[in-house]
Amino acid sequence: CTGLDDADWGGTTDPYAYLTIDGCEPAQTEKMEGTINPEWNQGLSISDIENPLSKTLKIRIYDDDTFSRDDKIGECEVDLADLKMGEGVKEYELPVDWCMMGMMKQAVLTFSLEAADGWGNLP
């Protein structure tokens, strides 16, 4: 991810990504400390997705805060119907928008997805 908001007002943030699909257990990356350009390089898996082609993967980026509620600093969504059966890994580069005091900025989240267990739209 590049260009995240400085949520801690000290030039950096402590980001992590929180992934959800309706009806499934969420997944979360590790927290990266002191960066606006985190590189998680983690493999996460969400399993037991009922009717996956009708679902949306929501990725929210949060700033970890010790003494208060974590701040949401961006988000993006991927329609799982975009994944093709047998296509293998699909690369994404999506904007992660945030708005603070009326100003807009676009950070970019780069990640890959793969439909496992033999599902996906026909190519």
C-alpha positions as CSV (number, residue, x, y, z in Angstrom):
1,C,0.0,0.0,0.0
2,T,1.4,3.4,-0.8
3,G,0.5,7.0,0.2
4,L,-1.7,6.3,3.3
5,D,-2.8,9.2,5.5
6,D,-0.6,10.2,8.4
7,A,-3.2,9.2,10.9
8,D,-0.9,9.7,13.9
9,W,0.0,13.3,12.9
10,G,3.7,12.5,13.3
11,G,4.5,11.7,9.6
12,T,3.5,8.0,9.9
13,T,0.8,5.6,10.9
14,D,0.5,2.1,12.2
15,P,-1.7,0.4,9.6
16,Y,-3.3,-3.0,9.2
17,A,-5.8,-4.4,6.7
18,Y,-9.1,-6.0,7.8
19,L,-10.8,-8.2,5.2
20,T,-14.4,-9.2,5.3
21,I,-16.8,-11.2,3.2
22,D,-20.5,-11.5,4.3
23,G,-21.1,-14.7,6.1
24,C,-17.4,-15.5,6.7
25,E,-14.9,-15.1,9.5
26,P,-12.8,-11.9,8.9
27,A,-9.1,-11.9,8.3
28,Q,-6.5,-9.3,9.3
29,T,-2.9,-8.5,8.4
30,E,-0.2,-7.8,10.9
31,K,0.1,-4.3,12.1
32,M,3.0,-2.3,10.5
33,E,4.5,0.3,12.8
34,G,5.4,3.8,11.8
35,T,4.8,3.8,8.0
36,I,2.5,5.3,5.4
37,N,3.7,2.7,2.8
38,P,3.2,-0.7,4.4
39,E,4.3,-3.9,2.7
40,W,2.4,-6.8,4.4
41,N,3.6,-9.6,2.1
42,Q,1.2,-12.0,3.8
43,G,-1.0,-14.7,2.5
44,L,-4.5,-14.6,4.0
45,S,-7.3,-17.1,3.4
46,I,-11.0,-16.8,3.8
47,S,-12.7,-20.2,3.5
48,D,-16.2,-21.6,3.4
49,I,-17.6,-18.8,1.2
50,E,-21.2,-19.7,0.4
51,N,-22.2,-18.6,-3.1
52,P,-18.8,-16.8,-3.6
53,L,-19.8,-15.3,-7.0
54,S,-22.4,-13.2,-5.3
55,K,-20.1,-11.9,-2.6
56,T,-17.8,-8.8,-2.3
57,L,-14.5,-8.7,-0.5
58,K,-14.2,-5.6,1.5
59,I,-10.7,-4.4,2.5
60,R,-10.5,-1.7,5.2
61,I,-7.2,-0.1,6.2
62,Y,-7.0,1.0,9.9
63,D,-4.5,2.9,12.0
64,D,-3.8,1.0,15.2
65,D,-4.4,3.2,18.2
66,T,-3.4,2.2,21.7
67,F,-5.6,4.4,23.8
68,S,-8.6,5.0,21.5
69,R,-10.6,3.3,18.8
70,D,-8.6,2.4,15.7
71,D,-9.1,5.0,12.9
72,K,-10.3,3.8,9.5
73,I,-8.0,5.5,6.9
74,G,-9.1,3.8,3.7
75,E,-11.1,1.0,2.0
76,C,-11.7,-0.7,-1.2
77,E,-13.9,-3.6,-2.5
78,V,-13.6,-6.4,-5.0
79,D,-16.5,-8.2,-6.5
80,L,-15.6,-11.9,-6.3
81,A,-17.4,-12.6,-9.6
82,D,-14.4,-10.8,-11.2
83,L,-12.4,-14.0,-10.5
84,K,-12.3,-16.5,-13.4
85,M,-12.1,-20.3,-12.9
86,G,-8.7,-21.6,-13.6
87,E,-7.2,-18.1,-14.1
88,G,-4.8,-18.5,-11.2
89,V,-3.7,-15.4,-9.3
90,K,-5.2,-12.1,-10.3
91,E,-3.3,-8.9,-9.5
92,Y,-5.1,-5.7,-8.3
93,E,-4.0,-2.1,-7.8
94,L,-7.0,-0.2,-6.3
95,P,-7.3,3.3,-4.8
96,V,-8.0,3.5,-1.1
97,D,-9.9,6.8,-0.6
98,W,-10.1,8.8,2.6
99,C,-11.6,12.2,3.3
100,M,-10.4,14.5,6.2
101,M,-11.5,18.1,6.7
102,G,-12.8,18.1,3.1
103,M,-9.6,17.2,1.5
104,M,-9.3,14.1,-0.8
105,K,-6.3,11.9,-1.3
106,Q,-5.8,8.5,-3.0
107,A,-3.6,5.9,-1.6
108,V,-3.1,2.7,-3.6
109,L,-3.4,-0.8,-2.4
110,T,-1.7,-3.5,-4.4
111,F,-2.6,-7.2,-3.8
112,S,-3.5,-10.4,-5.5
113,L,-6.4,-12.8,-5.2
114,E,-7.0,-16.4,-6.3
115,A,-10.2,-18.4,-6.4
116,A,-9.5,-21.7,-4.7
117,D,-11.6,-24.8,-4.4
118,G,-12.6,-24.9,-8.1
119,W,-15.0,-21.8,-8.2
120,G,-14.9,-18.7,-10.3
121,N,-16.7,-17.5,-13.4
122,L,-16.0,-19.2,-16.6
123,P,-13.2,-17.5,-18.6
